[in-house]
Amino acid sequence: MQPQSGTRRPAQRPTARPTGRDEVRAAVLDAAGRHFAARGANASLRDIAAEAGVNLGLIHRHFGNKDDLLQAVLDTQRRAGVGLVGATPDVATAVRAIFEETVYKDQHVRTLAWLLLDEEQGRSLRHEYPTIDALRARVGDDPEARTRLMAAFTMVYGWTVFGPQLLEAFGWSPDDRAGVERDLATLLDALVTSTRASG
């Protein structure tokens, strides 16, 4: 069964074909992020190229094969997470920012979910956690703070994949989603700040 997202924006083809290395790479990474989140490793390079407004050969020239492109997408998303953590003053603010960013751009978590569900892809996945590593460095070796941080990420990852089903299961309508997400963000704050993890 394909994971569903209640917040993913519809794919849009670029109005003008990208030109130059940087534009091509950005357009391909953007389209590939959406396709890998929607279909995992089954995403089609032809569909990614069409959405990015480039020919298939440019994907191969700039990224290599599909596995190389997937790794480039994951690396880009990981760097964005580390940047988000670096731009926040404390762990609680970082976790809240990650949750809010993930609510509106769920590609990284959804792609990981697809890959981990595919046993072969899961084995070949490079297991790196730079965003979590940056947060763990802030909380140090305090086991309670690390456990609370892990609980917060369990909430972020779980909501990203199962949010629509959880809303329905607990009697909320899709129209209630924004309010529920605000409440969840407040709970994340309380969870993370109730230890020494706030510094």
N, C-alpha and C positions, 0 to 999 in steps of 0.2 A: 504494500500500500504506500502511495506517495505521500510524504508529509505535506501538509497544507499550511499556507501562511495567510493570515488575515490582513497583513499589512504590506505585502510585497507590491510594489508599484508595477504597472504593466510595462512590458518591454517596448521601447520606442527606437525606431531606426533613426540614425542621425539625419539631419536635414541636408548636410553637405558631407561629401566623402572626406574622411580625414586625410590629410597630407602630411608628409614628414614623419620621421621616426617617432617622435614623442606623441603626436596626435594619433597615429596608428596604434601604438602600444596602449595609450589611454583608452581608446575606443574599444579595442579588443579586450582589455582587462575588465572594463565596465560590462560589456556584453557577456563575457565568459563568467563573471561573478554571478550574474542572474541565471545563466543556463546551468552552471554547476549546482547552484542552490536548488534549482527546480528539478534537476534530473540526475544529479551526482555524476559519476564517471560515465554515465550513458549519454551525457550531453553531446550534441553533434557539433563538430568543428565547422561544418558547412553552415549550420544554423547560426553559430556564433559569428562567423565571417559575414553572413548576410545581415545580421542585426547591427554589427559594427560598421557596415558599409565598406568592407574591404574584401579583396579576393583571398581565397584560401591560401594561396602561396605566401601572402604577407604574414599570415599567422606562423607558418613554418619558418619563414625567414627570421622573424623577430622573436619567436618563442621556442621553436622546435616542434616536437610532437604533442599530443594531447596531454600526456603526463607532465611534460615540461610546462605547458600552459597552466594546468591545474596547480602545479607547485608555485608558479609565478603569482597566480591569484591568491593562494593561501599566504604567500610571503607578503604581498601587498596588504592584505587584510590584517596580518599580524603586526606589521609596522604601524598601521593606523591605530591598532589597539594600544601599542606601546606609546605612541604619540599622545593618545588620549590620557593615559595614566600620567605621563610626564607633564601634561598641562594642568593637572589638578593639584590642589594644595594638600589633600589628605586622602586616606584610603576610602572613607565613606563617600566623599565627593566623586572619586574615581569609579567606584562600584556603581553609584547612581548614574553617572554619565555613560558607563558601559551598558547598563540596563536600558537607558533611554535610547542610546544609539542602536542597540540591538533590536529594540521594539520596531524601529522604523527602517532599519537596514539589517535584515536577519541573515544575510547571505553566508557569512562565515560559519555560524553555528549550524545552519541547515546543510551546508556543504559537508561539514565534519560529520553530521548525523548520517548522511548518505554514505559517506566513505566508511564509517565505522560499521554500518549495517552490512556492507559488502566485505566479507571475510578477507578476500584477496586484496582488495584495495586498503582495508584497514591494516593489513600486515605491511604494505608498502608505504603507508603514510608516514611521513617524517614527524615524529612526535616531539614537537617543540611548543613551549608555552610561554613566549616572551612577555605577554601581558600579565599573566598570572605570576610569572617570575618577578616582574617589576613590583607587583603588589606584595608578594611574599617578602621581598627585600625590605619593604616598608614596615611590615608587621613583625619581622624577625622570627625568632624561634619559639615564640609563645604558642604552645599547642592549642590553647583555647581560641586565640585570635586566628590561627590558621584554619581551625575547624569552622569557625564562623565565616571566614572568607570562602571556604569550600562550600558551605551551605548557601552562601549568597550566589555563587556561580552555578550551583545546582538549580537554584531558582531561575536564574537568567537563562540557562540552557534549556531547562524544562519548559519554561514559559514560551520560549522561542519556537519550540517544536510542537508543543501540545496546547498552546494557549486557546485556540478556538474550541478544542474538545473540552478543555477544563471549564471554559465559560459555560458551555452547554451543560456539562455534567453538574455544575453548581447552580444552575438555574438562572444564569444571566444571558441576556441577548447580546448579539454582536454590537448593538448600539451602546452597551454598557462597558465595552472594552477599555476605552480611554480612562474612565473613572477607576476601573479595577486596576489598570496599570499605574495610575497615580498612587493608589493605595499600596500596591506592591512595592513601588519605589520607596515609599515612606517606611514600609516594613524592612526593606533592605538597609536603609539608613540606620534604623534601630538595631538591626542584627549586627551590623559591622561596628557601630560606634559604642556598643555596650561593653567593649573590652578596650585594651590599650591600643587597638588597631587604628585609632583615629589620628595617629601622629605621624 
